[in-house]
Amino acid sequence: MKVPFSWLKQYVDIDVSAQELETKLFDCGFEVEELIDLGAEISKVVVGVVTECVPQEGTHLHICKVDCGDYGHDIQISTGAANVYAGMHTPAALDGSTLPGGIKIKAKPLMGIESNGMLCSGEELGLNEDLYPGAEVYGLLDLPKDTVPGTPIQQVVGLDDYIFDISITANRADCQSVLGIAREVAAVLNKPLKMPATDYTVSDYKDPRLSITVEAPDLCPRYLGHYVRNITTGESPRWMRRQLALCGLRSISNVVDITNYVMLEIGQPMHAFDMDTLESCQIIVRRAKNGEKITTLDSKEFTLTPQNLVICDGEKPVALAGVMGGLNSEIKPETTQLLFESAKFARDNIRKTARGLGQNTDASAHYEKGISEYTTELGMARALHLIQELGCGEVTATEFDCSAGAPRKGKHFTARISAINAILGITVPTEEILAILKKLSFEVTMEADGDTMQVVAPRYREDIEIGEPDLAEEVIREYGYDHITPTFLKAAQVTTGGLTADQHRRDKLKSAMCAQGFYEAMTLAFYADADLDALHIAPDAPERNVIRIVNPISSNLTIMRSLLAPSLLNVAVTNLKKGNAAGRLFELSNIYVPKQLPLTELPEERLHLGFVAFGEHEDFFAVKGALEDLAASFGVTFEVERAEDVPYLHPGIAAYILCNGVRVGSFGKLANDVQAGLDLPRDSRANQKIFLGEIDYETLVAQLPAGLRYHPLPEFDTVARDLALVADEETPCGTIIAEMKRACKQLADVELFDIYRSEAIGAGKKSMAFTLHFAPENKALEAADVDRFVKKILGNLKFKLGIEIR
């Protein structure tokens, strides 16, 4: 929120610099994100009086003699401005000066005549008509004749000011206004607060036709309306236009400016309805009908639902409550009568409406943090005062106050001095606590015991809810956080710290993946149905049971992910499109599984390990080897079995991953039809090798041993024997290896090193060559032992799979 230093001074006699005030605001809990010096970019630009002005023959220029006070009384400056004249007071940028945007002014010849600077327009100083009258005139800025030559221009045009850009936290809704910050400044400087004028007189006129009804008091607990007639629209006074401009708003007309001014000054969003444009004099605050439409002041049309609150004229919506008025009731130059609205709306409803419709405004930002009923009343009174101060209307006696019965007093608490000090861990003197609470406008009555207080919070402090803890916060931010002495909590104890066992396990998993050439990726937890469609996920598949985002930020981020595969595949495709021809990526992140739909409780979040490998040299066995090393780092082994029903993987080049016989995931080559649908470069669409995999981390962890167990190195060497087998083409290698190990417990490892096909072997047959490693148990293996093992294995293969030795 932007707060001009000069505006704050209207409410508090500030006797410190803007920089000092910035520090004091920070110390009491308000972060000044930026202190903007309006004249910081301007240097050596002063008031100059044109004493002579002679046209330069043959050019459009005028040669001027300029009196700049202490900087020189007879400085020659050439200018091409048509409105220059002798006796003119105007800004003069001298040799070596700087203008907004970093523009440097140097003395140099113009059309052969030496010019020692530049005479400036308002635009060249960064001014507009709202900041200074005449600033948008085409030509030089004509200053008043009483300005003194040599005076820095910032002091003359009001650029000797600062803007505090303050971050207002959600709990301090009372400070989202200039007056709200002024309250804090008054407290921190121990100065009295000067309240803005809110007095006004009403005429005797009453309009019997006008009525206001609130049909949704749960969404609108307070609604004030006041009828004003004999409106005369016109230009706002300079002081109002300047204040609006300093806060980033352009002046529109006096009536509209009043509503914006009150929002900035008091923190109450206001709205004014042109009564001549309403269908009837009946104002109804209600929920919108399903499919009802409204066109707002910015000419956008919205289709509404019963979740949206609207202000109606008895027939149609004329405003989207708390967000923006309707185009059909805007104030125009010909407006003669209006209804001022000042209301308190349910902040959650305004937030949902603004975000749901994508219509975020200054008003909705105020309402989302919350508006107190005190602010609603003060805002209405201030607006009616300004109507009379600016002389632009007659405040009639027709007024309405629709209330849901909220209290008109501040919240009452019983608090103890000792409890406040116990929370802070220090002893703040009782008189200091009382003085601080009084400065912050709390009403405090001490009881006879000298410890108990009866405290009434200001009506605008709706954030004060839990008594002593909230009061302790108020006390310490004014007393000073530097008074706090670091101490241990009563129940605190020193611990060794460090990571949990699961955190160590996750780090170990990531290190193992990195050791295999994988880089960690981090993707968004959202994607769209189209991403599941691209992987050919069936409509009735469990992965389609997803959580849908009610108000997605993009059409590509509409559901919470149920698989990591789409996210990682998208990353791989992006890399390939950018010319990164090969890579390995992994991600250890949650997927989101709803327990039931529609959601009535938080979904289950399951940790998955997803990985993708792409490039010319990638193949199934390279990825399988990386997974085997991953398993070895945790003291387990992975087995594989053929997978033909993973929709996005090639049915002949895909496998399920098993740990201790439990299926923990799958991996394989991307299916051809899936790859054909990817947005890949045309030259690599068909030939690119992409391997995807995903492991359920929690299922895997359940199979891991509690700790690593180390086995002694074998006393005797292993013995290797090669076998060439003839098997049916459809028999998977994994099945053959599994049968070998099942037949002989001394078989420690099996490696496939060759596959051969020929007519001599037979149609539908293949020759597979394996190296078998036999591990001895209690004695060295002899040739007869190995022959016996091999015979046993061959017999099992013949009986189970019909496999013959070649």
C-alpha positions in Angstrom: 0.0 0.0 0.0 1.4 3.4 -1.0 1.2 6.2 1.6 2.5 9.7 0.8 4.6 11.3 3.6 2.8 14.6 3.0 -0.6 13.0 3.5 0.5 11.4 6.8 1.5 14.9 8.1 -2.1 16.0 7.8 -3.0 13.7 10.7 0.2 13.7 12.8 2.8 16.4 13.6 5.7 14.3 12.4 9.0 15.7 13.6 11.3 13.0 12.2 12.6 12.4 8.7 11.0 10.0 6.3 14.0 7.6 6.7 13.7 7.7 10.5 10.0 7.1 10.3 10.7 4.1 8.0 12.8 2.5 10.7 10.2 3.2 13.4 7.5 1.6 11.3 9.6 -1.4 10.8 10.3 -1.7 14.5 6.6 -1.8 15.3 5.8 -4.5 12.8 5.2 -2.7 9.4 7.6 -3.6 6.6 8.3 -0.6 4.3 9.1 -2.5 1.1 10.3 0.7 -0.5 10.7 4.4 0.4 10.3 6.3 -2.8 11.9 9.7 -3.0 9.8 11.5 -5.7 12.6 13.9 -6.6 15.5 11.5 -6.3 16.1 11.3 -10.1 16.2 15.1 -10.4 19.3 17.1 -9.6 20.4 20.6 -10.4 17.0 21.6 -11.8 16.0 25.0 -10.4 13.5 27.8 -10.9 14.7 30.0 -13.7 13.4 33.5 -14.7 13.6 34.3 -18.4 15.0 37.9 -18.5 15.6 38.0 -22.2 14.0 36.0 -25.1 15.2 36.6 -28.6 14.2 34.4 -31.6 17.3 32.8 -33.3 17.1 33.8 -37.0 16.5 30.9 -39.4 15.5 28.5 -36.7 12.6 27.6 -34.4 14.7 28.3 -31.4 14.7 31.2 -28.9 17.9 32.4 -27.2 17.1 33.1 -23.6 18.9 34.8 -20.7 17.9 33.0 -17.5 18.2 34.2 -13.9 18.8 31.1 -11.7 19.7 32.9 -8.5 22.8 31.5 -6.8 23.5 29.4 -9.9 23.9 32.4 -12.1 21.9 35.5 -13.1 22.7 35.6 -16.8 22.7 32.0 -18.1 22.2 31.5 -21.8 19.9 28.7 -22.7 18.3 27.9 -26.1 14.8 26.4 -26.3 12.4 25.3 -29.0 9.2 25.7 -26.9 6.7 28.0 -28.5 5.2 29.3 -25.2 8.5 30.8 -23.9 8.4 34.6 -23.1 10.4 37.2 -21.2 9.5 37.2 -17.5 8.4 33.5 -17.5 9.3 31.5 -14.4 10.1 27.9 -15.6 12.2 24.9 -14.6 15.8 25.2 -15.8 18.0 22.1 -16.0 21.6 23.4 -15.8 24.8 22.0 -17.1 25.4 18.6 -15.3 21.8 18.2 -14.2 19.8 15.0 -14.2 16.1 14.4 -15.2 13.8 11.4 -14.6 14.9 8.3 -16.5 18.6 9.1 -16.0 18.7 11.8 -18.7 21.9 13.9 -18.4 21.9 17.5 -19.5 25.2 19.0 -20.7 26.1 22.4 -22.1 26.4 22.2 -25.9 25.8 24.3 -29.0 22.3 24.3 -30.6 22.2 25.5 -34.2 25.7 27.0 -33.6 24.7 28.9 -30.4 26.0 27.8 -27.0 23.2 26.5 -24.7 24.1 26.0 -21.0 21.2 23.8 -20.1 17.5 23.2 -20.9 14.2 24.7 -20.0 11.8 22.0 -19.0 8.2 21.0 -19.5 6.1 19.3 -16.8 6.3 16.0 -18.6 10.1 16.1 -18.7 10.0 16.3 -14.9 7.7 13.3 -14.6 4.6 15.4 -13.7 1.0 15.2 -14.9 -1.9 17.5 -14.5 -3.0 15.9 -11.3 0.4 16.4 -9.6 0.8 20.0 -10.8 -1.5 22.2 -12.8 -0.2 23.0 -16.3 2.1 20.0 -16.3 0.5 18.5 -19.5 0.6 21.8 -21.5 2.5 21.4 -24.7 5.6 23.5 -24.0 7.4 24.8 -20.9 6.0 24.5 -17.4 4.8 28.0 -16.5 5.5 28.5 -12.8 3.9 31.2 -10.5 5.6 34.6 -10.6 6.3 34.5 -6.8 8.7 31.5 -7.1 12.3 32.5 -6.2 15.0 32.0 -8.9 17.5 29.2 -7.9 14.9 27.3 -5.8 15.2 23.5 -6.3 12.3 22.6 -8.5 11.3 19.7 -6.2 10.2 22.2 -3.6 8.1 24.2 -6.0 6.2 21.4 -7.8 5.8 19.1 -4.8 8.4 16.5 -5.7 10.1 17.0 -2.3 7.9 14.2 -1.0 8.3 10.5 -0.2 6.0 7.5 -0.8 6.0 4.7 1.8 5.2 1.4 0.0 4.1 -0.6 3.0 3.3 -4.3 3.1 0.1 -4.8 5.2 -0.3 -8.3 6.7 -3.7 -10.0 6.5 -4.4 -9.5 10.2 -4.0 -5.7 10.1 -6.9 -4.8 8.0 -7.3 -1.6 10.0 -4.0 -0.3 8.5 -4.9 -0.6 4.8 -5.5 3.1 4.7 -3.6 6.4 5.2 -5.5 7.0 8.4 -4.7 3.5 9.6 -1.0 4.1 9.2 -1.3 7.5 10.7 -2.8 5.9 13.9 0.4 3.8 14.1 2.6 6.8 13.4 0.9 8.8 16.1 1.4 5.9 18.6 5.1 5.3 17.8 5.9 9.0 17.9 3.6 9.6 21.0 1.8 12.3 19.1 -2.0 13.1 19.0 -3.9 11.9 16.0 -5.9 14.5 14.0 -9.0 12.8 12.7 -10.3 13.9 9.3 -13.5 16.0 9.3 -16.6 13.9 9.1 -19.3 16.5 10.0 -22.1 17.3 7.5 -25.6 18.7 7.6 -28.6 17.2 6.0 -31.5 18.8 4.2 -35.1 18.2 5.1 -35.8 16.3 1.8 -36.7 12.6 2.0 -37.4 10.4 -0.9 -40.2 8.0 0.0 -39.6 5.8 -3.0 -36.1 4.7 -2.1 -35.7 1.4 -0.1 -32.8 -0.9 0.7 -33.2 -4.6 1.6 -30.4 -7.1 2.4 -31.5 -10.7 1.6 -28.1 -12.2 2.4 -27.1 -10.9 5.8 -24.5 -13.7 6.2 -22.6 -12.2 3.3 -23.4 -8.5 4.0 -23.7 -7.9 7.8 -23.8 -4.1 7.4 -25.0 -2.0 4.5 -25.3 1.8 4.7 -26.9 3.9 2.0 -27.4 7.7 1.7 -29.2 9.6 -1.0 -27.6 12.7 -2.4 -29.3 15.0 -5.0 -28.6 18.1 -7.0 -25.3 16.7 -8.0 -22.9 18.9 -9.9 -20.1 16.9 -11.5 -16.9 18.6 -12.3 -13.1 18.7 -11.6 -11.9 17.9 -8.1 -9.7 20.4 -6.2 -6.0 20.3 -6.7 -5.2 18.9 -3.3 -7.5 15.9 -3.9 -6.2 15.2 -7.4 -2.6 15.4 -6.1 -3.2 12.9 -3.2 -4.9 10.5 -5.6 -2.0 10.8 -8.1 0.6 10.2 -5.5 -1.2 6.9 -4.7 -1.3 6.0 -8.4 -4.9 7.0 -9.3 -6.0 9.5 -12.0 -8.7 12.0 -11.3 -12.0 11.3 -13.0 -14.6 13.7 -11.5 -15.3 15.1 -8.1 -18.0 12.5 -7.2 -16.0 9.5 -8.4 -12.8 10.9 -6.9 -14.5 11.1 -3.5 -15.2 7.4 -3.5 -11.5 6.7 -4.4 -10.3 9.2 -1.9 -12.3 7.7 1.0 -11.0 4.2 0.1 -7.4 5.4 0.3 -7.8 7.7 3.3 -10.3 5.7 5.5 -9.8 2.3 4.0 -13.5 1.9 3.1 -14.3 1.0 -0.5 -17.2 3.2 -1.6 -19.6 3.1 -4.5 -22.0 5.7 -5.9 -25.0 4.6 -8.0 -26.5 7.0 -10.6 -30.2 6.9 -9.5 -31.4 8.1 -12.9 -30.1 4.8 -14.5 -31.7 2.4 -12.0 -34.9 0.5 -13.0 -36.5 1.3 -9.7 -35.6 2.9 -6.4 -35.5 -0.4 -4.7 -32.0 -1.6 -3.8 -31.6 -5.3 -3.0 -28.5 -7.0 -1.8 -28.8 -10.7 -2.7 -27.0 -13.7 -4.1 -26.9 -13.8 -7.8 -29.1 -16.1 -9.7 -27.5 -19.0 -11.6 -26.5 -17.7 -15.1 -27.3 -14.1 -14.3 -25.0 -11.6 -16.1 -23.4 -8.3 -15.3 -21.2 -5.9 -17.2 -18.8 -4.1 -14.9 -17.3 -0.6 -15.2 -14.4 -1.9 -17.2 -16.8 -3.2 -19.8 -16.2 -6.9 -19.0 -19.2 -9.2 -18.9 -19.5 -12.0 -16.2 -21.8 -14.9 -15.8 -22.6 -15.3 -12.1 -23.6 -18.1 -9.7 -25.4 -18.1 -6.3 -21.9 -17.9 -4.8 -21.6 -14.3 -6.0 -23.2 -11.4 -4.1 -24.7 -8.6 -6.2 -26.4 -5.3 -5.6 -29.7 -5.1 -7.6 -32.0 -2.3 -8.5 -35.0 -4.5 -8.1 -34.7 -6.0 -11.6 -31.0 -6.5 -12.5 -27.5 -6.5 -10.9 -26.0 -3.0 -10.9 -22.9 -3.9 -8.9 -20.7 -6.9 -8.1 -20.6 -6.5 -4.3 -17.1 -5.7 -3.0 -15.5 -6.0 -6.4 -16.8 -3.4 -8.9 -19.8 -1.4 -9.9 -21.9 -2.1 -13.0 -21.5 -0.2 -16.2 -25.3 0.4 -16.2 -25.1 2.6 -13.1 -21.8 4.5 -13.4 -21.6 8.2 -12.6 -21.6 10.4 -15.7 -21.2 14.1 -16.2 -25.0 14.4 -16.5 -25.7 12.6 -13.2 -28.0 14.6 -10.9 -28.8 12.2 -8.1 -26.9 9.3 -6.5 -26.9 6.8 -3.8 -23.7 6.4 -1.7 -23.0 2.8 -0.6 -20.7 1.9 2.3 -20.8 -1.7 3.3 -19.2 -4.6 5.1 -19.1 -7.8 3.1 -17.9 -11.3 4.1 -14.2 -11.3 3.2 -14.1 -15.0 2.2 -17.0 -14.5 -0.3 -15.3 -11.4 -1.9 -12.1 -13.3 -2.2 -13.8 -16.3 -3.9 -15.7 -14.0 -6.2 -12.7 -11.9 -7.2 -10.5 -15.0 -7.9 -13.3 -17.1 -9.4 -14.1 -14.3 -11.9 -10.5 -13.2 -12.3 -11.6 -9.7 -11.4 -9.2 -8.4 -8.7 -9.6 -4.7 -7.8 -8.5 -2.3 -5.1 -11.9 -2.7 -3.5 -11.7 -6.5 -3.4 -8.2 -6.3 -2.0 -9.5 -4.3 0.9 -12.5 -6.5 1.5 -10.5 -9.7 1.3 -8.5 -8.5 4.4 -11.6 -7.4 6.1 -13.5 -4.1 6.8 -14.8 -3.3 10.3 -18.2 -1.8 10.8 -16.5 1.3 12.4 -14.7 1.9 9.1 -18.0 1.5 7.2 -19.6 4.2 9.3 -16.6 6.5 9.2 -16.3 6.1 5.4 -19.9 7.1 4.8 -19.5 10.2 7.1 -16.3 11.2 5.4 -17.8 10.9 1.9 -20.8 13.0 2.8 -18.6 15.6 4.4 -16.5 15.8 1.2 -19.7 16.2 -0.9 -20.5 19.4 1.1 -16.8 20.5 1.2 -16.5 20.3 -2.5 -20.0 21.8 -3.0 -21.1 19.1 -5.5 -24.4 18.0 -4.0 -27.2 18.2 -1.4 -27.0 15.6 1.4 -30.6 14.6 2.0 -32.3 13.1 5.1 -32.8 9.8 3.2 -30.5 7.3 4.7 -30.5 3.5 5.4 -28.6 1.3 7.9 -29.2 -2.4 7.3 -27.5 -4.4 10.0 -27.3 -8.1 10.9 -27.2 -7.1 14.5 -23.4 -6.9 15.1 -22.3 -5.1 18.3 -21.5 -1.4 18.2 -18.7 -1.7 20.8 -15.2 -2.9 20.7 -14.3 -6.4 22.0 -13.9 -6.7 25.7 -11.2 -8.7 27.5 -10.0 -9.4 31.0 -6.3 -9.5 31.0 -3.5 -9.7 33.6 -0.3 -7.7 33.6 1.6 -10.8 34.9 0.2 -13.0 32.1 1.3 -10.5 29.5 4.8 -10.4 31.0 4.9 -14.2 31.2 4.2 -14.4 27.5 6.9 -11.9 26.7 9.4 -13.5 29.1 10.4 -10.1 30.4 8.9 -7.6 32.9 7.4 -4.5 31.2 6.5 -1.9 33.8 2.7 -1.7 34.5 2.6 2.0 33.7 4.4 1.4 30.4 1.8 -1.3 29.4 -1.1 1.1 30.3 0.5 3.9 28.3 1.1 1.8 25.3 -2.5 0.4 25.2 -3.8 4.0 25.7 -1.7 5.2 22.7 -3.2 2.4 20.6 -6.7 3.6 21.6 -7.5 0.7 23.9 -9.8 1.5 26.9 -8.2 0.1 30.0 -9.6 -0.1 33.6 -7.3 -1.4 36.3 -8.9 -3.5 39.1 -7.9 -3.1 42.8 -5.4 -6.0 42.7 -3.1 -3.9 40.5 -2.7 -6.8 38.1 -6.1 -7.4 36.4 -7.3 -5.1 33.6 -10.6 -4.8 31.9 -9.7 -3.9 28.3 -11.9 -2.8 25.4 -10.3 -2.9 22.0 -11.0 -0.2 19.4 -13.9 -1.1 17.1 -11.6 -1.1 14.1 -9.3 -3.7 15.7 -11.2 -6.8 14.7 -7.9 -8.8 14.7 -7.7 -8.7 18.5 -9.3 -12.0 19.4 -7.5 -14.0 22.1 -6.9 -11.4 24.8 -3.6 -11.6 26.6 -1.5 -13.1 23.7 -2.8 -10.4 21.3 -2.3 -7.6 23.9 1.2 -8.9 24.6 2.0 -8.5 20.9 0.7 -4.9 20.9 2.8 -4.1 24.0 6.1 -5.5 22.7 5.9 -4.0 19.3 5.6 -0.6 20.8 7.9 -1.3 23.8 10.6 -2.6 21.5 11.6 -6.1 20.5 15.2 -5.3 21.5 14.0 -5.5 25.1 13.4 -9.3 24.8 16.0 -11.4 26.5 16.7 -14.8 24.7 15.7 -17.7 27.0 14.9 -21.4 26.7 11.2 -22.4 26.9 10.3 -24.1 30.1 9.8 -27.4 28.4 12.8 -27.0 26.0 15.7 -29.4 26.0 18.9 -29.6 24.0 18.9 -32.2 21.3 21.5 -33.5 18.9 19.4 -32.4 16.0 20.1 -33.8 12.5 17.9 -35.5 10.0 15.3 -38.2 10.6 15.8 -41.7 9.4 13.3 -41.1 6.5 15.1 -37.9 5.5 18.4 -39.8 5.4 16.7 -42.5 3.3 15.4 -39.9 0.8 18.8 -38.3 0.6 20.4 -41.6 0.0 17.9 -42.4 -2.8 18.6 -39.1 -4.5 22.4 -39.7 -4.2 22.0 -43.1 -5.7 20.0 -41.8 -8.7 22.6 -39.0 -9.2 25.4 -41.6 -9.2 23.6 -43.2 -12.2 23.7 -39.9 -14.1 20.2 -38.7 -13.3 19.6 -35.0 -12.5 16.9 -34.1 -10.0 13.8 -32.3 -11.5 11.1 -30.3 -9.7 7.8 -30.0 -11.5 4.5 -28.5 -10.6 1.9 -30.6 -8.8 -0.6 -29.9 -11.5 -1.3 -30.8 -15.1 -4.3 -31.2 -17.3 -6.5 -34.1 -18.5 -4.8 -33.7 -21.8 -1.5 -34.9 -20.2 -3.3 -38.2 -19.1 -4.9 -38.4 -22.6 -1.4 -38.2 -24.2 -0.3 -41.2 -22.2 -3.5 -43.1 -23.3 -4.7 -43.5 -19.7 -8.1 -45.2 -19.9 -11.2 -43.2 -18.8 -11.9 -45.7 -16.0 -8.3 -46.1 -14.9 -7.5 -45.3 -11.2 -5.2 -42.5 -12.4 -8.3 -40.7 -13.7 -9.6 -40.3 -10.1 -8.2 -36.8 -9.7 -8.7 -33.6 -7.7 -9.9 -30.8 -10.0 -8.8 -27.2 -9.3 -11.9 -25.0 -8.9 -10.0 -21.8 -10.1 -7.0 -23.0 -12.1 -4.3 -20.4 -13.0 -4.0 -21.9 -16.4 -5.8 -24.3 -18.7 -2.7 -26.5 -18.6 -2.9 -26.8 -14.8 -6.4 -28.0 -14.0 -5.9 -31.2 -12.0 -3.6 -32.4 -9.2 -1.3 -35.1 -10.5 -2.0 -38.8 -10.0 1.2 -39.9 -11.7 4.7 -38.3 -12.1 5.1 -39.7 -15.6 3.2 -36.9 -17.4 5.3 -34.2 -15.7 8.6 -35.8 -16.4 7.7 -36.6 -20.0 6.8 -33.0 -20.5 10.2 -32.0 -19.1 11.9 -34.4 -21.5 10.0 -33.1 -24.5 10.9 -29.5 -23.6 14.6 -30.5 -23.5 14.4 -32.3 -26.8 12.7 -29.3 -28.4 15.5 -27.0 -27.2 18.2 -29.2 -28.7 19.2 -31.2 -25.6 19.4 -34.6 -27.3 20.0 -36.8 -24.3 19.5 -36.7 -20.5 18.4 -38.5 -17.4 16.0 -36.9 -14.9 14.3 -38.0 -11.7 11.8 -36.6 -9.3 10.9 -37.6 -5.8 7.5 -35.9 -5.1 4.0 -36.5 -4.0 1.0 -37.6 -6.0 -2.5 -36.8 -4.7 -5.1 -39.5 -4.3 -8.6 -38.3 -3.2 -10.2 -40.5 -0.6 -13.6 -39.7 -2.0 -15.1 -37.2 -4.4 -16.3 -34.6 -4.0 -13.6 -33.9 -1.4 -14.7 -33.8 2.2 -11.2 -34.3 3.7 -7.6 -33.9 2.6 -6.4 -36.3 0.0 -3.8 -39.0 0.5 -0.4 -37.8 -0.5 1.9 -40.6 -1.7 5.5 -40.2 -2.4 6.6 -41.5 -5.8 10.0 -41.8 -7.5 9.6 -40.9 -11.2 12.4 -41.1 -13.8 13.0 -40.5 -17.5 15.9 -41.3 -19.7 16.2 -40.2 -23.3 18.8 -40.2 -26.0 20.4 -42.2 -28.7 22.4 -44.4 -26.4 19.7 -45.2 -23.9 18.2 -48.7 -23.9 16.1 -50.9 -21.6 19.0 -52.7 -20.0 20.9 -49.4 -19.3 17.9 -48.2 -17.3 17.5 -51.6 -15.7 21.1 -51.6 -14.6 20.6 -48.1 -13.0 17.7 -49.5 -11.0 19.7 -52.6 -9.9 22.4 -50.3 -8.5 19.7 -48.2 -6.7 18.4 -51.4 -5.1 21.9 -52.5 -4.2 22.5 -49.3 -2.3 19.7 -50.2 0.0 20.7 -53.8 0.5 18.0 -55.4 -1.7 17.6 -56.7 -5.2 15.1 -55.8 -7.9 13.5 -58.4 -10.0 11.5 -57.7 -13.2 8.6 -59.3 -14.9 7.2 -58.5 -18.2 4.6 -55.7 -18.3 2.1 -55.6 -21.2 -0.7 -53.5 -19.6 1.0 -50.2 -18.8 -0.8 -48.0 -21.4 2.1 -45.6 -22.1 4.9 -48.2 -22.3 5.8 -50.4 -25.2 4.3 -53.9 -24.4 7.5 -55.7 -25.5 10.0 -53.4 -23.8 8.5 -52.8 -20.4 8.7 -54.5 -17.0 7.3 -54.4 -13.6 9.8 -53.8 -10.7 9.5 -56.3 -7.9 11.2 -56.2 -4.5 10.9 -59.3 -2.3 8.2 -60.4 -4.7 6.1 -57.2 -4.2 5.4 -55.1 -7.2 6.7 -51.6 -6.4 6.7 -49.9 -9.9 7.3 -50.2 -13.6 9.5 -48.9 -16.3 10.1 -49.3 -20.0 10.3 -47.7 -23.4 7.6 -45.1 -24.3 5.0 -46.7 -26.5 5.3 -45.9 -30.2 1.8 -44.5 -30.5 2.3 -42.3 -27.5 5.6 -41.0 -28.8 4.1 -40.3 -32.2 1.7 -37.9 -30.5 4.4 -35.8 -28.8 5.3 -32.4 -30.0 8.8 -33.4 -30.8 11.1 -32.1 -33.6 10.0 -33.8 -36.8 13.5 -35.4 -37.4 13.5 -37.1 -34.0 9.8 -37.9 -33.5 10.1 -41.5 -34.6 13.7 -42.3 -33.8 14.0 -40.8 -30.3 14.4 -43.3 -27.5 12.5 -42.3 -24.3 12.3 -44.5 -21.3 9.9 -43.8 -18.4 9.5 -45.3 -15.0 7.8 -44.8 -11.7 8.2 -46.4 -8.3 5.8 -46.1 -5.3 8.3 -44.9 -2.7 6.2 -45.9 0.3 5.7 -49.5 -1.0 9.4 -49.7 -1.7 10.4 -48.5 1.8 8.2 -51.2 3.4 10.4 -53.8 1.7 13.7 -52.3 2.8 15.6 -53.9 5.7 15.7 -51.9 8.9 19.5 -51.7 8.5 22.2 -52.9 6.2 23.7 -56.3 7.0 27.2 -57.1 5.8 28.3 -60.6 4.8 31.9 -61.7 4.9 33.7 -62.2 1.7 33.5 -65.8 0.4 36.4 -68.0 1.4 36.3 -69.8 -2.0 36.1 -68.3 -5.5 33.0 -68.5 -7.6 32.9 -70.6 -10.7 31.5 -69.4 -14.1 30.0 -71.6 -16.8 28.6 -70.5 -20.1 25.4 -72.0 -21.5 23.7 -71.5 -24.9 20.0 -72.3 -24.8 17.4 -72.6 -27.5 14.0 -71.1 -26.4 10.7 -70.0 -28.0 10.8 -66.4 -29.2 8.1 -65.4 -26.8 9.9 -66.7 -23.7 11.1 -63.7 -21.7 14.7 -63.6 -20.4 13.5 -62.9 -16.9 11.4 -66.0 -16.8 14.4 -68.1 -17.8 16.7 -66.6 -15.2 14.0 -67.0 -12.5 13.7 -70.8 -13.3 17.5 -71.1 -13.2 17.7 -69.6 -9.7 14.8 -71.6 -8.6 16.5 -74.9 -9.7 19.9 -74.2 -8.0 20.4 -72.2 -4.8 24.2 -72.1 -5.4 23.5 -70.0 -8.6 24.6 -66.5 -7.4 24.2 -64.5 -10.6 23.2 -64.9 -14.3 24.3 -62.6 -17.1 22.8 -62.7 -20.7 25.6 -61.9 -23.1 24.2 -62.9 -26.5 21.0 -63.5 -28.5 21.2 -65.3 -31.9 18.6 -66.1 -34.4 18.9 -68.2 -37.7 17.1 -70.7 -39.9 19.3 -73.4 -38.5 17.9 -72.8 -35.0 14.4 -72.9 -36.3 11.4 -70.6 -37.0 10.1 -69.0 -33.8 13.2 -69.9 -31.9 16.1 -67.9 -30.5 19.5 -68.8 -29.0 20.4 -67.1 -25.7 23.9 -67.4 -24.3 24.3 -66.9 -20.5 27.2 -66.8 -18.0 26.2 -68.6 -14.8 28.1 -67.7 -11.6 28.1 -70.5 -8.9 29.0 -69.6 -5.4 30.4 -72.3 -3.1 29.1 -72.7 0.4 31.5 -74.7 2.6 34.2 -75.9 0.2 35.7 -75.1 -3.1 33.6 -76.3 -6.1 34.9 -79.0 -8.3 34.1 -79.7 -11.9 31.7 -82.5 -10.9 29.8 -80.2 -8.6 29.3 -77.6 -11.4 28.3 -80.3 -13.9 25.7 -81.5 -11.4 24.3 -78.0 -10.9 24.1 -77.4 -14.7 22.4 -80.7 -15.2 19.8 -79.8 -12.6 19.2 -76.4 -14.2 18.8 -77.8 -17.7 16.4 -80.4 -16.4 14.2 -77.7 -14.8 14.3 -75.6 -17.9 13.3 -78.5 -20.1 10.5 -79.5 -17.8 9.1 -76.0 -17.1 9.8 -74.1 -20.4 10.7 -76.7 -23.0 14.2 -75.2 -23.4 17.0 -77.3 -24.8 20.8 -76.8 -24.7 22.1 -75.7 -28.0 
